[in-house]
Amino acid sequence: MSRAIDLMTPEREVDGGNKRPAGLVVSEVQKSFGANHVLRGVDLSVDRGTITAVLGPSGCGKTTLLRIVAGFLRADGGRGTLEGRVLFSGSRSVPPERRHIGIVPQEGALFPHLSVEQNVAFGVPRGSARRAKVAEWLELVGLHGMTAARPHELSGGQQQRVALARALAAEPELILLDEPFSALDAALRVQVREEVGRILRETNSTAIIVTHDRHEALSLADRVAVMLDGAIAEEAPPSELYQYPSSLRVATIVGDAVLIDGEVNDGVCTSALGRNHVARPVDDGAVTIVVRPEQFVVDPEGAPGVVVERRFYGADSLVRVRLDAGPVIVVRAPGATALGVETRTGMRISGAVIGYPRDR
């Protein structure tokens, strides 16, 4: 017999017999637009007080998932809870304004006719302490002296910090950030990303950031969920995801990767660059190994080859080497490397490699 669900009654997650509220939990979320199946049974958990990045290429369903969690779209199926409260289940859904969720959109979306102080105060309940509370949030984001400024007088980074302060000032149980740094130039993007990460951690916020930028995901989040074709392909801490991805496709999304054919026998892979242990179990036979550019080491005794291209980036250089055995590899070397074009050199792989059966 079916059971009626009270959308505002807390439900508790059971962990070892102890009842406790979770952060955000979504399960089997589905969404289609006509014949286009955008979400195909998404499962995602975000622990309270942590940051999760949803990483994936354009069109994989990241923003659709975010809009369903926020309440701007209705899921065709599945369920979502926040701090034990049901947000949506089946055809029933809590309105966005009752979900206790803060939103930081791509370009801040500040009210242009309001000052910085008024923008932040927008979500704060009226009362005698309202102005003091707004001042505290502006102090936290480093904009205390700009209360009277209008959005057009701010830089892109300052606008994003105001948008974050506005979202946090309402004391939400979850913050959603949708490609929040995409409109910023490269140098400013890194600075604002670090500031936003600091603020979210200082306020012990539960947050989801949607991004197609793997550097943002890996550096900012406690956990990264890779979304492919409308489903979560893998979710793990950043370092684990980068070093031990479960599939070849995930490996190429989370970092630069050189793919080399090899043969595994008894836990050792033989390839054009010699013999290396495999970092995780794989059946003996033909494999494709993933090597990160920083794993390549110049070694006169290594596999011989010739430098065919070098790109200088300041702190480091990316060098392409065509091995005599055939493959072209990309090597990350110090910026002042002596590896010039047409230089003969030797290469080997440092550390273990990840191998994937070649027929998959």
Secondary structure as UniProt FT lines:
FT   TURN            7..8
FT   STRAND          13..15
FT   TURN            16..17
FT   STRAND          18..20
FT   STRAND          24..33
FT   TURN            34..35
FT   STRAND          36..46
FT   TURN            48..49
FT   STRAND          51..55
FT   TURN            58..59
FT   HELIX           62..70
FT   STRAND          77..82
FT   TURN            83..84
FT   STRAND          85..89
FT   TURN            90..91
FT   STRAND          92..93
FT   HELIX           96..98
FT   STRAND          101..104
FT   TURN            106..107
FT   TURN            112..113
FT   HELIX           116..121
FT   TURN            122..123
FT   TURN            128..129
FT   HELIX           130..140
FT   TURN            141..142
FT   HELIX           144..146
FT   TURN            147..148
FT   HELIX           151..153
FT   HELIX           156..169
FT   STRAND          174..178
FT   TURN            180..183
FT   HELIX           186..202
FT   TURN            203..204
FT   STRAND          207..211
FT   HELIX           214..220
FT   STRAND          223..228
FT   TURN            229..230
FT   STRAND          231..236
FT   HELIX           238..243
FT   HELIX           248..254
FT   STRAND          258..265
FT   TURN            266..267
FT   STRAND          268..271
FT   TURN            272..273
FT   STRAND          274..278
FT   STRAND          285..291
FT   HELIX           293..295
FT   STRAND          296..312
FT   STRAND          316..323
FT   TURN            324..325
FT   STRAND          328..334
FT   TURN            335..336
FT   TURN            341..342
FT   STRAND          344..349
FT   STRAND          353..357
FT   TURN            358..359
//
